[in-house]
Amino acid sequence: MKRREFIINTAAASAGVALMNRKSYSKERSVDEFMNSDSQNILIIIELFGGNDGLNTIIPYDQEELYLELRPNLHIPREYAIQFGDSDLFLNSGLIDGVHNGGMMNLMSTGKLAVVQGIGYDNPTLSHFRSSDIWHSGINSSDPNEKLLDGWLGRYFAKILNNYPDDIPAHPIAISLEGTIPLMLKSSKGDMGVSLQNPERFYQLGAGLTPKSLRFHTPTDSFHEREFNFIHVVAEQSEKYAQVVKDAYEKGKDKIKVNYSTGLAQKFRVISSLIAGGIQTRVFYMRLSNFDSHAQQMQSDYTGAHYSLLNNLSRGVCEFLDDAQQQGFADRIVGMTTSEFGRRVNDNGSRGTDHGAASMQFMFAGSDDYIEGGYYRVEGKPDLNDLDEFENLRHQYDFRRTYNDVLETWLGASPEDSREVFGDTFLPLGILNKRASSVWEFVRPTENQDFVIYPNPSSGNLNIRFELKKYTRVIIELYSTIGQRIEVYTNELLPGGNYNYNYFVYNTGEYNIAITVGNTRIIKKFIVIR
C-alpha cells in the first residue's frame, strides 16, 4: 500500500516499520554532533491544554445511536461532520471549514496526517495539573506525593549530550513559544532550551546577562556552587541565544510564503521564520488553551468554543506545512498534539463535558515519506458500551507509544535510550518512518515477506521464519496492543542463514510481535483465538 493511500490501522498499526538509529545505540554524543547531524529533524509539539473532547473531534458514527443518547445536548449530527471518503473517520468540521488548503482533510488525503484514537495511560487521574505532569514527564504516577521534576525530552537530551551544560550549543536545543519552559524539556542538567514569545523582546531581555565570574567546573556538593552554576548556565544561555534567535528571525521573516492567520498560526509564523533563518533548534513547543469545556462547548448551530479551538489548531498546522513545503524544509518537520485527558462520554447538561480519560491525538508531517498517515485504532474502539468503573473511555494505546515513535524514529534514540527515559519498555506505534536503512539490508525475502509469521490467527503456536543475509543481531519480543512488553523471546547475534523459531502464546487476544534486525524494527500483528 502506498503511503498516499488512506490506511485504517488496527491494534498492531499493522505491519508498520519503526527504524532505530544503530549509530546512537546507547551512545552519548557531543552537543555539536547532535545539533549538526545530517537530518536536522524538527519536532513540533502542540499541547491542547484543558482536556480535548476526543468524541467531538473524531465523531463515533459507527455507534451513532448510543452517541446521540449519551450526548443529547452535545452531539454533532452526521450532516455537520466531514467524512473521509467512505471510511469510519468523521472529523469535526472545525478542522476543515475555511482552513488553508482544505485543512486536515487534505493532510489526510495526502498521507501527512495520522489520527490516533484511544490514547491514554493506566489508572488515569482527572486532575489537570497531575495528568499534565504525567504527559510531560512520561512517567505514569498518579500519586500526588511523588514529585515529577523532569520531562521525557529533557531526560533524553540530558542522557545523550555528554558535555552539556559545560558545552552549550550554538543554537538552542528547544524553544518554547509560551514564555516558560514546560516540564517535558526540564532535566537534571537544567532546562533543555529557552522560552520566548517575541524574538525582538527576547533579545532585549537576554543581552548582558552572563555574570563576570566563571562557573565552578569542578564543583563540590555545596548548595552555593550548585545554585551559582545553575544561574550562570541560564544567564549564559539566554545571552548567547538572544543574538542567535534575533539574527535567525530577521533573516527568515521575509521568506514566509503564506499569509498566516491569527491565533496559533502566529506562533507557527515565528517558527517558520526561525527555521528559514537558519536556526538549528530541534524541538518547538507551543500551547493552545481553553479546552476545559465544562459549559457552552457547542452552540445551537454546532459551532462554538470547541469548534473554534479545532479551527485555530488546523489553521496553524496547515498554513505552516504549506509554508514549509514552499520554502523547502517540509521534509524536516514532524508534529504532534498532546492533551492531558479527554472528556466524559456523556454531556453534563450545560452543553459541556467534564474531565474524562482516554482521548485522541494528531501526528503530522511535512512529507508523506516520513509518516504512515491514517486512522490508528483498535478495531471496534472506542466502545461507548465498554467504559471503566468511573464511566470513562478505556485507553487502547499508552501515550508513550507515540513518544517512542518520536524518540526512536525521529530523534535517533535506541531502545535502551527510550527504556531509560520512560523506566519501562514501550513499543513505538509505527506511525513515523526514518530517513534511511531498510530491512532488506539484512534479510532475504521469504515467501515475498521479510518475516513469515504463521499460523496467524493461531490457537497459540507462534512460528517465525526468516533468512539472514549476514551476521547481525536479532531481537524478537512480544508486546500487548497498549505497547507494553510481555516477553523477550530471543536476543542474539546470528550468522547468515535460514531460521525458524517456535514459541507459544497462552492467552487469547491481539498482540504485536516486534522483530529487531540490524538497525530496523519490524512490527507484526499476531492474533490468538481458541
C-alpha positions in Angstrom: 0.0 0.0 0.0 1.4 3.4 -1.0 1.8 6.0 1.7 -0.6 8.3 0.0 -3.3 5.8 0.3 -5.5 6.1 3.4 -5.0 3.2 5.8 -7.2 2.0 8.6 -4.7 0.7 11.1 -6.0 -1.8 13.8 -4.4 -2.9 17.0 -0.9 -3.5 15.7 -0.8 -0.5 13.5 -0.4 -3.5 11.3 2.9 -4.2 9.6 4.3 -0.8 10.5 8.1 -0.4 10.3 9.8 1.6 13.1 13.5 2.2 12.5 16.3 2.6 15.0 19.5 4.5 14.6 22.2 2.0 15.1 24.8 4.8 15.4 23.0 6.0 18.5 22.6 2.6 20.1 23.2 3.6 23.8 25.8 6.1 22.6 26.3 9.5 24.1 27.1 12.3 21.7 28.6 15.8 21.9 26.3 18.7 21.7 27.7 19.7 18.3 27.4 16.1 16.9 23.7 16.1 17.8 22.8 19.6 16.6 24.8 19.3 13.3 23.5 15.8 12.3 22.7 15.5 8.7 19.0 15.1 9.0 18.3 18.0 11.5 14.9 16.6 12.1 12.5 19.0 13.8 9.7 18.1 16.2 6.8 20.4 16.9 4.6 19.7 20.0 1.2 21.4 20.5 -0.3 21.0 23.9 -4.1 21.2 23.9 -4.4 22.2 27.5 -7.6 21.6 29.4 -8.5 18.2 28.1 -9.6 17.8 24.4 -13.0 16.2 23.8 -12.0 13.4 21.5 -15.5 12.2 20.8 -16.5 15.5 19.3 -13.2 15.8 17.4 -13.4 12.4 15.7 -17.1 11.5 15.9 -18.1 7.9 16.5 -20.8 7.5 13.9 -20.3 3.7 13.9 -22.1 3.9 17.3 -24.4 6.7 16.3 -27.5 5.7 18.3 -25.6 5.4 21.5 -23.6 8.6 20.9 -26.8 10.6 20.4 -28.3 9.0 23.5 -25.3 9.8 25.7 -25.0 13.4 24.3 -28.5 14.7 23.8 -27.3 18.3 24.2 -23.8 18.0 22.7 -23.9 15.6 19.8 -22.8 16.7 16.3 -25.3 15.5 13.6 -23.8 13.4 10.9 -24.5 16.0 8.3 -22.4 18.6 10.2 -19.3 16.4 10.3 -16.9 15.7 7.4 -16.4 12.1 6.4 -13.2 10.9 4.9 -14.2 9.0 1.8 -16.3 6.0 2.8 -14.3 5.3 5.9 -15.4 5.4 9.6 -13.4 8.6 10.1 -15.7 11.6 10.7 -13.9 14.9 11.5 -15.3 17.9 13.3 -15.9 20.4 10.6 -13.8 23.0 12.5 -10.8 21.1 11.3 -11.7 21.9 7.7 -14.1 24.9 7.4 -12.2 27.9 6.0 -8.8 26.4 6.6 -5.9 26.8 4.3 -5.6 24.2 1.5 -8.6 22.2 2.6 -7.5 21.8 6.2 -6.8 18.4 7.9 -8.9 16.6 5.3 -6.3 17.5 2.7 -3.5 16.4 5.1 -5.3 13.0 5.5 -5.8 12.7 1.7 -2.1 13.3 1.0 -0.9 10.9 3.7 0.5 13.5 6.0 -1.8 13.1 9.0 -2.3 10.3 11.5 -5.3 10.2 13.9 -4.6 8.1 17.0 -7.8 7.0 18.8 -7.9 5.8 22.4 -4.6 7.4 23.7 -4.1 7.5 27.4 -2.5 5.6 30.3 -3.4 3.1 33.2 -5.2 4.4 36.3 -5.8 7.9 34.9 -6.0 10.9 37.1 -8.6 13.6 36.3 -6.5 16.4 37.7 -5.4 18.9 35.0 -2.0 19.5 36.6 -1.2 16.0 37.7 -2.2 14.5 34.4 -0.3 17.2 32.6 2.8 16.3 34.6 2.4 12.7 33.7 2.2 13.5 30.0 5.1 15.9 30.2 7.3 13.6 32.3 6.5 10.4 30.5 6.2 8.7 34.0 2.8 7.3 34.9 2.4 8.1 38.6 -1.0 9.2 39.9 0.5 9.6 43.4 0.3 13.3 44.1 3.1 13.0 46.7 5.6 11.8 44.0 7.3 14.8 42.5 7.8 14.7 38.8 10.7 17.1 38.2 11.9 16.4 34.7 10.5 15.6 31.3 10.8 12.8 28.7 12.6 15.0 26.2 14.7 16.6 28.9 15.9 13.2 30.2 16.6 12.0 26.7 18.7 15.1 25.8 20.5 15.0 29.2 21.4 11.4 28.6 22.8 11.6 25.1 24.5 15.1 25.4 27.5 14.1 27.4 29.2 17.5 27.7 26.1 19.6 28.4 25.9 22.2 30.0 29.7 22.7 30.1 29.5 22.9 26.3 26.4 25.0 25.4 25.3 24.5 21.7 25.5 27.4 19.4 21.7 27.2 18.9 19.0 26.3 21.5 18.1 22.6 21.5 14.5 23.5 22.1 12.3 26.6 22.1 9.1 27.1 23.9 6.8 29.8 22.4 5.0 30.2 25.7 7.3 32.3 27.7 8.1 29.5 30.1 9.9 26.1 29.8 7.5 23.2 30.0 8.2 20.2 32.3 8.9 18.0 29.2 12.1 20.0 28.5 13.4 20.0 32.0 16.2 17.7 33.1 18.8 17.0 35.9 21.2 19.1 33.8 18.9 22.1 33.7 16.4 23.3 31.1 17.0 21.9 27.6 16.0 25.0 25.8 14.8 28.6 26.1 11.4 30.3 26.2 10.3 33.3 24.2 7.2 34.8 22.8 8.7 37.6 20.7 12.2 37.3 19.3 12.8 41.0 19.5 11.8 41.2 23.1 13.9 38.0 23.9 16.9 39.8 22.5 16.3 42.8 24.7 16.0 40.7 27.8 19.0 38.5 27.1 21.7 41.0 26.4 24.4 41.3 29.0 23.1 38.7 31.4 26.1 36.5 31.9 27.9 37.0 35.2 31.5 38.1 35.0 32.6 35.3 37.5 33.3 31.9 35.9 31.3 28.8 36.6 32.7 26.2 39.0 33.8 23.5 36.6 34.8 21.1 39.4 32.1 22.0 41.9 31.8 20.5 45.4 28.5 19.4 46.6 27.8 22.8 48.2 24.5 24.4 47.7 26.1 27.7 46.8 28.2 26.2 44.0 25.3 24.2 42.5 23.0 27.2 42.6 25.6 29.6 41.2 26.3 27.2 38.3 22.6 26.8 37.5 22.1 30.6 37.4 25.2 31.0 35.4 24.1 28.5 32.8 20.7 30.1 32.5 22.2 33.5 32.0 24.8 32.3 29.6 22.3 30.5 27.5 19.9 33.5 27.5 22.6 35.9 26.3 24.1 33.6 23.8 20.7 32.7 22.3 19.3 36.2 22.3 21.5 37.2 19.4 21.2 33.8 17.6 17.4 33.9 17.7 17.2 37.6 16.7 19.6 37.0 13.7 17.7 33.9 12.5 14.3 35.7 12.9 15.5 38.8 11.0 17.0 36.6 8.2 13.9 34.4 7.8 10.9 36.6 8.4 10.8 37.9 4.9 11.0 34.3 3.4 7.4 33.5 4.5 5.3 32.1 1.6 1.8 32.1 3.1 -0.4 34.7 4.8 -0.6 33.4 8.3 -3.9 33.9 10.1 -4.4 35.0 13.7 -4.1 32.8 16.8 -1.9 29.8 17.0 -0.8 30.4 13.4 1.2 33.4 14.6 3.4 31.1 16.7 3.9 28.9 13.6 4.9 32.0 11.7 7.7 32.6 14.3 8.8 29.0 14.0 8.9 29.2 10.2 10.9 32.5 10.3 13.4 31.0 12.7 13.9 27.8 10.6 14.1 29.8 7.4 16.7 32.0 9.0 18.9 29.0 9.8 18.1 28.2 13.5 19.2 24.6 14.3 16.7 24.1 17.1 15.3 20.5 17.2 12.1 20.9 19.2 9.5 23.7 19.3 6.7 23.7 21.9 3.5 25.7 22.0 0.2 25.6 23.9 -3.4 26.1 22.8 -5.6 26.6 25.9 -9.3 26.7 26.9 -10.1 23.0 26.1 -11.6 22.6 29.6 -15.2 22.8 28.2 -17.5 22.3 31.2 -20.1 24.6 29.8 -21.1 26.1 26.4 -18.8 23.8 24.5 -21.1 24.0 21.5 -23.7 26.4 20.2 -27.0 25.5 18.6 -25.5 25.7 15.1 -22.9 23.0 16.1 -20.0 25.5 16.1 -18.9 27.3 19.3 -15.9 27.1 21.6 -14.6 23.6 20.8 -15.2 24.1 17.1 -13.2 27.4 17.2 -10.3 25.8 19.0 -10.0 23.0 16.5 -10.3 25.5 13.7 -7.5 27.5 15.3 -5.3 24.4 15.6 -5.9 23.3 12.0 -5.3 26.7 10.5 -1.9 26.9 12.2 -0.8 23.4 11.2 -2.0 23.6 7.6 -0.6 27.1 7.0 2.8 26.1 8.4 3.1 22.9 6.5 2.3 24.6 3.2 4.8 27.4 4.0 7.4 24.7 4.9 6.7 23.0 1.6 7.2 26.1 -0.4 10.3 27.1 1.4 11.8 23.6 1.1 12.1 22.4 4.7 8.9 20.4 4.9 10.7 17.0 5.0 12.4 18.0 8.3 9.0 18.5 10.1 7.1 16.1 12.3 4.5 17.4 14.8 2.1 16.0 17.4 -0.7 17.2 19.7 -1.0 16.2 23.3 -3.7 16.8 25.9 -3.8 15.8 29.5 -7.0 13.8 29.2 -10.3 13.5 27.2 -13.8 14.3 28.3 -16.6 12.1 29.7 -18.7 10.1 27.3 -22.0 11.8 28.4 -22.6 15.5 28.3 -23.2 17.3 31.6 -26.4 19.2 30.9 -24.7 22.6 30.5 -23.8 22.0 26.8 -20.4 20.9 28.1 -18.4 17.9 29.2 -16.5 17.0 32.4 -13.0 15.6 32.8 -12.5 12.1 31.3 -9.8 9.7 30.5 -8.8 8.4 27.0 -8.8 10.8 24.1 -7.3 11.1 20.6 -4.1 12.5 19.2 -2.9 14.0 15.9 0.5 13.4 14.4 1.5 15.2 11.2 4.5 15.5 8.9 5.6 17.8 6.1 6.3 14.8 3.8 4.4 11.6 3.4 7.8 9.8 3.2 8.2 10.0 6.9 4.7 9.3 8.2 2.2 6.5 7.7 -0.9 8.6 7.6 -4.2 7.1 8.5 -6.6 6.2 11.3 -5.0 4.3 14.2 -7.4 2.5 16.5 -8.0 -0.9 17.9 -10.8 -2.5 15.9 -14.2 -1.7 17.4 -12.8 1.0 19.6 -13.7 3.3 21.2 -16.6 1.3 22.6 -19.2 3.5 24.2 -20.6 0.5 25.9 -17.3 -0.6 27.4 -16.4 2.1 30.0 -14.2 1.8 33.1 -15.5 1.8 36.6 -15.8 5.6 36.6 -17.7 5.6 33.3 -14.8 6.9 31.2 -13.5 5.6 27.9 -10.8 2.9 28.2 -7.5 3.7 26.5 -6.2 1.4 23.8 -2.7 2.9 23.3 -0.3 4.1 26.0 0.7 7.7 25.1 4.4 6.7 25.4 4.0 4.6 22.2 3.7 7.8 20.2 6.5 9.4 22.3 8.7 6.4 21.4 7.9 6.9 17.7 9.4 10.3 18.1 12.4 9.2 20.1 13.5 6.1 18.2 12.4 7.1 14.7 12.8 10.9 14.5 15.4 11.8 17.2 17.7 8.9 16.9 17.2 7.1 20.2 18.0 3.5 20.8 15.5 1.1 22.6 17.9 1.3 25.5 17.7 5.1 25.5 13.9 5.1 25.5 13.7 2.4 28.1 15.9 4.6 30.4 13.8 7.7 29.6 10.5 6.0 30.5 11.7 3.5 33.1 9.8 0.8 31.1 9.6 -0.6 27.6 7.0 0.7 25.2 6.7 -0.3 21.6 6.6 2.5 19.1 3.3 2.7 17.4 4.9 2.6 13.9 3.5 5.9 12.6 6.8 7.6 11.7 9.4 6.5 9.1 13.1 7.0 9.4 15.1 8.6 6.6 17.4 5.7 5.8 18.1 2.0 6.2 16.0 -1.0 5.2 15.2 -4.5 6.5 16.4 -5.8 3.1 19.9 -4.9 4.0 19.9 -7.8 6.4 17.1 -10.2 5.3 16.3 -12.1 2.1 12.7 -12.4 1.1 10.8 -15.5 2.3 7.5 -16.1 0.5 7.8 -12.4 -0.6 7.9 -11.3 3.0 10.6 -10.1 5.4 9.5 -12.3 8.3 6.8 -15.0 7.9 4.6 -15.4 11.0 2.3 -18.5 11.0 -0.3 -19.6 11.7 -2.0 -16.2 12.1 -4.6 -16.3 13.6 -3.4 -19.1 15.8 -4.5 -21.2 18.7 -1.3 -20.2 20.5 1.5 -21.6 18.4 3.8 -18.9 17.0 6.3 -19.7 14.3 8.6 -17.1 12.8 10.6 -18.0 9.7 13.3 -15.8 8.0 16.6 -15.8 6.2 19.5 -13.5 7.2 22.0 -12.3 4.6 24.8 -11.7 7.1 25.9 -11.8 10.7 23.7 -9.5 12.7 21.8 -9.2 16.0 18.1 -10.4 16.1 15.7 -9.5 18.9 12.2 -11.0 19.0 9.7 -9.6 21.5 6.0 -10.0 22.3 4.0 -6.8 23.2 0.5 -6.0 24.2 -1.6 -3.7 21.9 -1.2 -1.0 24.5 2.5 -1.2 23.8 4.0 -2.8 26.9 6.5 -5.6 26.5 5.3 -9.0 27.7 8.3 -11.2 26.9 11.7 -11.2 25.1 11.9 -14.5 23.1 15.4 -14.0 21.8 18.2 -11.5 21.7 21.3 -13.0 20.0 23.9 -12.4 17.3 23.2 -14.7 14.4 25.2 -15.6 11.2 23.6 -15.6 7.8 21.3 -18.5 7.1 17.7 -19.8 7.5 15.9 -19.6 10.8 12.6 -20.9 12.2 11.7 -20.0 15.7 8.8 -21.7 17.6 7.0 -20.2 20.6 3.6 -20.5 22.4 1.3 -17.6 23.5 -1.1 -18.8 26.2 -3.7 -16.1 26.4 -6.2 -15.2 23.7 -6.1 -11.7 22.2 -4.3 -9.4 19.8 -0.5 -8.9 20.1 2.4 -7.2 18.5 5.5 -9.1 17.5 8.5 -6.8 17.4 11.5 -8.1 15.4 14.6 -6.0 15.5 17.3 -6.9 13.0 20.3 -4.7 12.5 19.1 -1.2 12.8 15.5 -1.9 11.8 12.5 -2.9 13.9 9.5 -4.6 12.2 6.1 -4.7 13.9 3.8 -7.6 13.1 0.2 -8.2 14.2 -0.5 -11.7 15.8 -3.9 -13.0 17.0 -4.6 -15.8 19.3 -8.1 -17.4 19.3 -9.4 -20.6 20.7 
